Amino acid sequence: MKVIREAPLWKMEQECTGKGHGGYGCTALLEIEESDLYLTSTYDFEGDMEQHFTIKCPCCNIETDLSRNDIPDRVIIKLLEGKSKKLKKQQEMR
């Protein structure tokens, strides 16, 4: 099979807000791409887990959660698959 055109690298601009992590971001405007995103989790009072798509500002080291609607499905799937592989590997090492 021959690749005619690879999928373009996803990137977007995002302001450092600290959303989801107490606020107080430095308001720097950042250009982020797939490799800058990682998953974080929070738990509500009933113990239910919610996953967030997060970046860390290189200026102030504050984390900011991005809206799921701003991230393409293919990027989200890659992140979730990567997490599944890490968990499986950790379980195999036990």
PyMOL commands that set and color helices and strands:
alter all, ss='L'
color gray80, all
select helices_A, chain A and resi 34-36+68-70+73-93
alter helices_A, ss='H'
color red, helices_A
select strands_A, chain A and resi 11-15+29-33+38-43+49-56+63-66
alter strands_A, ss='S'
color yellow, strands_A
deselect
rebuild
show_as cartoon
